[in-house]
Amino acid sequence: MASFQKLPSGNWRVLIRAKGHKPVSATFSSEKLAKAFAKDKERQLEEIRATGRTAAPKGSTVGHYIDDYLDYIQHGRTLQRSALFIYRALRDRFGKIGIEKLSKSHLDAFIESRKIEGVQGQTIAGDLSLLSSVLRYCYNTKHLDVDPDLADKARKSLKTSHKLRIKSREVECVPTQSEIDSIIAVFALKKRQVIDMPQVIRFGLYTSMRQSEICRIRIEDLNYDNKTVIIRDRKHPDEKMGNDETVPLLPSAWEIVEKFVGGRTSGFVFPYNPKSVCTAFTRARTKAGVSRPVRFHDLRHKAITDFFGIGLNVPQVALMSGHRDWQTLKRYTHVKAADVHTAYNSLNIKQQDAKNLNDQVAWLVQQMGELRGAQA
């Protein structure tokens, strides 16, 4: 079924012919790679015969099926603007390539170009994940002769073959107190600002909550006796819905909640759109002259670092932040060497105070004993 030819350039060409399918030809740098490709392609063709898959119509491109996929999924749900933007960028990049001709070399070139642009590995992985959805749609719904795992395999190879750091930008930008003060000061001049951003910002710093969580808190979920709140459908790597969690509100956060609730008995504590909160914060940052790209979400990093700074342990901080394991949580901590010295000195002071108190109690007991003896 497969024939191999060594070219004058030293490369190897493989030609695969199968009844009912268009001939498949590809060129590789070694005979080993050519034979591996042939073996994998022959397996796919065998599967096509068994499952009844068909070749894509002549002239069908990746761009055509990206559009087709978007029409298919948007009947049932609305995509976020960010996802639509990525799909359009993928269409611009791969749109003219035949859907059946899309190959690993195309994706490798895409990854390399994104690296040159300075894009982080996690962003590239997200792009490939969306492309993978299109390929799976072609394979499962359209029954086309395509490799549904092509983009997934490229995405999973990022950490190894391309040695990219799959890491979010946000862990690098912890706002300083002076930056936060400058941003809050901007809102003092905004007389028509509907959102009470200074209080929302402070609440984020006191709780480490995401803006979506803050804007989703309902008065009905507050427990006035225990000073806690139930966060509904909290973000979780596995559970998308029904992941409700009861979280304590520290005194400073609880004070803000009481002011916002007032005499109301139902509804949202912070009746704001989370996207509006994010936009207002970003605009104020620019007006405040803060040069670093600090976002509202970065308040979460500072809050978690502050929690550790006041002496909360890992399980306690994880409950506040909603993290499930230390490996994830530690990405949000930014403890400095000076923080360790401060914590150690604070611990020594507490231990010394306790020792002094014990000595004073012992001395007082001794004096009272001597006084009773003298009276007797």
C-alpha positions in Angstrom: 0.0 0.0 0.0 2.9 2.4 0.8 5.9 3.0 -1.4 9.1 4.8 -0.4 11.6 6.8 -2.5 14.9 8.4 -1.6 15.2 11.8 -3.2 18.4 13.4 -4.5 18.2 15.8 -1.6 18.5 12.9 0.9 14.9 13.2 2.0 12.4 10.3 1.8 9.1 10.5 0.0 6.2 8.2 0.9 3.3 7.5 -1.4 0.2 5.7 0.0 -2.5 4.4 -2.4 -5.7 2.9 -1.1 -8.9 1.9 -3.0 -11.6 4.6 -2.6 -9.1 7.2 -1.3 -7.0 9.9 -2.9 -3.3 9.1 -3.0 -1.4 10.5 0.0 2.1 11.8 -0.5 4.5 13.3 2.1 8.2 14.0 2.4 10.4 13.4 5.5 14.0 13.9 6.5 14.6 10.2 7.2 13.3 6.8 6.1 12.3 6.1 9.7 10.0 9.1 9.9 8.5 8.2 6.5 7.7 4.6 7.6 6.2 5.8 10.9 3.9 8.2 8.9 2.9 5.5 6.5 2.1 3.1 9.3 -0.1 5.7 11.1 -1.8 6.8 7.9 -2.6 3.2 6.9 -4.1 2.6 10.3 -6.4 5.7 9.7 -7.4 4.5 6.3 -8.3 1.1 7.7 -10.4 2.8 10.4 -12.1 4.8 7.7 -13.1 1.7 5.8 -14.4 0.2 9.0 -16.4 3.2 10.2 -17.5 4.5 6.8 -15.7 7.9 7.0 -15.3 9.9 3.9 -12.8 12.2 2.3 -13.5 15.9 2.5 -15.0 17.5 -0.6 -12.5 18.9 -3.1 -11.3 22.4 -2.0 -12.4 22.0 1.6 -10.1 24.1 3.9 -9.5 24.5 7.6 -11.1 27.9 7.3 -14.3 26.4 5.9 -14.6 24.0 8.7 -13.8 26.6 11.4 -16.8 28.6 10.1 -18.9 25.4 9.9 -18.0 24.5 13.5 -18.9 28.0 14.8 -22.3 27.8 13.1 -22.8 24.4 14.6 -22.0 25.2 18.2 -23.5 28.7 18.4 -27.0 27.3 17.9 -26.8 25.9 21.5 -24.6 28.5 23.3 -22.9 31.8 23.0 -19.1 31.9 22.7 -17.1 34.5 24.6 -15.6 37.2 22.5 -12.1 36.0 23.4 -12.8 32.6 22.0 -14.3 34.1 18.8 -11.2 36.2 18.4 -8.9 33.1 18.7 -11.0 31.2 16.1 -10.7 34.1 13.7 -7.0 34.2 14.2 -6.8 30.5 13.6 -8.8 30.9 10.4 -6.4 33.6 9.2 -3.4 31.4 10.0 -4.7 28.0 8.7 -7.7 29.0 6.6 -6.3 28.2 3.2 -4.8 24.8 4.1 -6.8 21.8 3.0 -8.5 20.2 6.0 -7.0 16.8 5.1 -3.5 18.3 4.5 -3.2 19.9 7.9 -0.1 18.3 9.4 2.2 18.3 12.4 4.7 20.5 10.5 2.0 23.2 10.1 1.4 23.1 13.9 5.1 23.1 14.7 5.5 26.2 12.5 2.6 27.9 14.3 4.1 27.2 17.7 7.5 28.5 16.7 6.0 31.7 15.3 3.9 32.3 18.4 7.1 31.9 20.5 8.9 34.5 18.4 5.9 36.8 19.1 6.6 36.4 22.8 3.4 34.5 23.5 3.4 32.3 26.6 3.0 28.6 26.4 -0.3 28.5 28.1 -1.8 30.9 25.5 -0.5 28.7 22.7 -1.9 25.6 24.3 -5.3 27.4 24.5 -5.1 28.2 20.8 -4.4 24.5 20.0 -7.2 23.3 22.2 -9.7 25.3 20.2 -8.3 24.0 17.0 -8.6 20.5 18.4 -12.4 21.1 18.9 -12.7 21.8 15.2 -10.8 18.7 14.2 -12.9 16.5 16.5 -16.0 18.1 15.0 -14.8 17.1 11.5 -14.0 13.6 12.7 -17.0 12.8 14.9 -19.8 14.9 13.3 -18.7 15.2 9.7 -17.0 11.8 9.6 -14.1 13.2 7.6 -10.7 11.5 7.0 -8.7 13.7 9.5 -6.6 13.1 12.6 -8.8 14.3 15.5 -5.8 14.2 17.9 -3.4 16.2 15.7 -3.7 19.5 17.7 -3.9 17.7 21.0 -0.6 15.9 20.4 1.0 19.2 19.5 -0.4 20.9 22.6 0.8 18.1 24.9 4.3 18.3 23.3 4.7 21.9 24.4 6.4 21.2 27.7 8.9 18.7 26.2 9.8 19.2 22.6 9.4 23.0 22.6 10.4 23.5 26.2 7.9 26.3 26.8 6.9 27.4 30.2 3.2 26.7 30.5 2.7 29.5 32.9 0.3 32.4 33.2 1.5 36.0 32.9 -0.5 36.9 36.0 1.8 35.3 38.5 4.5 37.8 37.6 2.6 41.0 38.4 1.7 41.4 42.1 0.4 44.9 42.8 2.2 47.0 45.4 0.3 49.0 48.0 1.3 52.2 46.4 -0.1 51.1 43.0 -3.4 50.1 44.7 -3.6 53.4 46.5 -3.0 55.3 43.3 -5.7 53.3 41.5 -8.2 53.8 44.4 -7.4 57.6 44.4 -8.6 57.9 40.8 -12.1 56.9 41.8 -12.3 59.7 44.3 -12.4 62.1 41.3 -15.1 60.1 39.4 -18.3 61.6 40.7 -20.5 59.6 38.2 -18.9 56.2 38.9 -21.7 53.8 39.4 -19.6 50.9 40.8 -18.1 51.6 44.3 -14.7 50.4 43.1 -12.7 51.4 46.2 -14.8 49.1 48.3 -14.9 46.3 45.7 -11.1 46.5 45.5 -10.7 46.4 49.2 -13.1 43.4 49.4 -11.0 41.6 46.8 -7.8 42.2 48.9 -9.5 41.0 52.1 -10.9 37.8 50.6 -8.8 36.8 47.5 -12.0 36.3 45.5 -12.2 36.6 41.8 -14.3 39.5 40.5 -16.9 37.0 39.1 -17.2 35.4 42.6 -17.6 38.9 44.3 -20.3 39.9 41.9 -22.1 36.6 42.3 -22.5 36.7 46.2 -26.1 36.8 47.3 -27.4 38.2 50.5 -29.3 34.9 51.1 -26.0 33.0 51.2 -24.6 35.1 54.1 -24.5 33.6 57.6 -24.6 36.4 60.1 -23.9 34.2 63.1 -20.7 32.6 61.7 -19.8 35.5 59.4 -19.4 33.2 56.3 -20.7 33.2 52.8 -21.5 30.4 50.3 -19.8 30.8 47.0 -21.9 29.1 44.4 -20.4 27.1 41.5 -16.9 28.0 42.5 -14.2 27.5 39.9 -12.9 23.9 40.0 -10.7 22.0 37.6 -13.1 19.1 37.5 -16.5 20.2 38.8 -18.0 23.0 36.6 -21.4 23.2 38.4 -22.6 22.5 41.9 -19.2 23.2 43.5 -20.6 25.4 46.4 -18.1 26.3 49.1 -18.7 28.0 52.5 -15.9 30.6 53.0 -15.2 32.7 56.1 -15.2 36.5 55.8 -12.6 38.2 58.0 -13.7 41.3 60.0 -12.6 43.8 57.4 -14.4 42.0 54.6 -17.5 41.4 56.8 -17.7 45.2 57.6 -17.8 46.0 53.8 -20.6 43.4 53.3 -22.7 44.9 56.1 -22.4 48.4 54.5 -23.4 47.1 51.1 -26.3 45.0 52.3 -27.8 47.7 54.6 -31.4 46.8 55.2 -31.8 44.5 52.1 -32.8 40.9 52.6 -32.2 39.5 49.2 -30.3 40.0 45.9 -26.7 40.5 45.1 -24.4 42.0 47.7 -22.4 43.7 45.0 -24.9 44.2 42.1 -22.3 44.8 39.4 -21.2 43.2 36.2 -17.8 41.5 36.7 -16.7 42.6 33.2 -17.5 46.2 34.2 -15.5 45.9 37.4 -12.5 44.6 35.4 -12.9 47.5 32.8 -13.2 50.2 35.5 -10.1 48.9 37.2 -8.0 48.8 34.0 -9.0 52.3 33.0 -8.2 53.7 36.5 -4.8 52.0 36.4 -4.0 53.8 33.2 -5.3 57.1 34.5 -3.3 56.6 37.7 -0.1 56.3 35.7 0.6 52.7 36.9 3.0 51.4 34.2 2.8 47.7 35.0 -0.1 45.8 33.6 -1.8 45.2 36.9 -5.3 43.7 36.6 -8.1 43.2 39.1 -7.3 39.5 39.2 -3.8 40.4 40.4 -5.3 41.5 43.7 -5.8 37.8 44.3 -2.1 37.3 44.4 -1.5 40.0 46.9 -4.3 38.8 49.1 -3.0 35.2 49.2 0.5 36.5 50.0 -0.9 38.7 52.8 -2.8 35.7 54.2 0.4 33.8 54.6 2.0 36.9 56.0 -0.5 37.1 58.9 0.2 33.5 59.8 -2.6 31.5 58.1 -1.5 28.0 57.1 -1.9 26.3 53.7 -5.4 24.6 54.4 -6.7 27.9 55.7 -5.5 29.9 52.8 -6.7 27.3 50.3 -10.2 27.5 51.8 -10.2 31.3 51.3 -8.8 31.2 47.8 -10.6 28.0 46.6 -7.5 26.1 45.5 -7.5 22.4 45.7 -3.8 21.7 46.1 -0.6 23.3 47.3 1.1 23.0 43.9 -1.5 25.3 42.4 -1.7 27.6 45.4 2.0 28.2 45.6 1.9 29.9 42.2 0.0 32.7 43.9 2.4 33.2 46.8 5.1 35.8 46.6 6.9 35.4 49.9 10.2 37.3 50.2 13.2 36.6 52.4 12.3 39.5 54.6 8.9 38.0 55.2 10.6 34.9 56.7 12.6 37.1 59.1 9.5 39.0 60.1 7.6 35.8 60.8 10.4 34.4 62.8 10.9 37.5 64.8 7.1 37.7 65.4 7.1 34.1 66.6 10.0 34.7 68.9 8.2 37.7 70.4 5.1 35.7 71.0 7.1 32.9 72.6 9.0 35.4 74.8 5.7 37.1 75.8 4.3 33.7 76.7 7.4 32.9 78.8 7.2 36.3 80.5 3.5 35.8 81.3 4.2 32.3 82.7 7.0 33.8 84.9 4.7 36.5 86.1 2.0 34.1 87.0 4.4 31.8 88.8 5.8 34.8 90.7 2.2 35.9 91.6 1.3 32.4 92.8 4.5 32.4 94.9 3.7 35.8 96.4 0.1 34.8 97.2 1.4 31.6 98.9 3.8 33.6 101.0 1.1 36.1 102.0 -1.3 33.3 103.1 1.6 31.7 105.1 2.3 35.1 106.9 -1.4 35.5 107.7 -1.6 32.1 109.1 
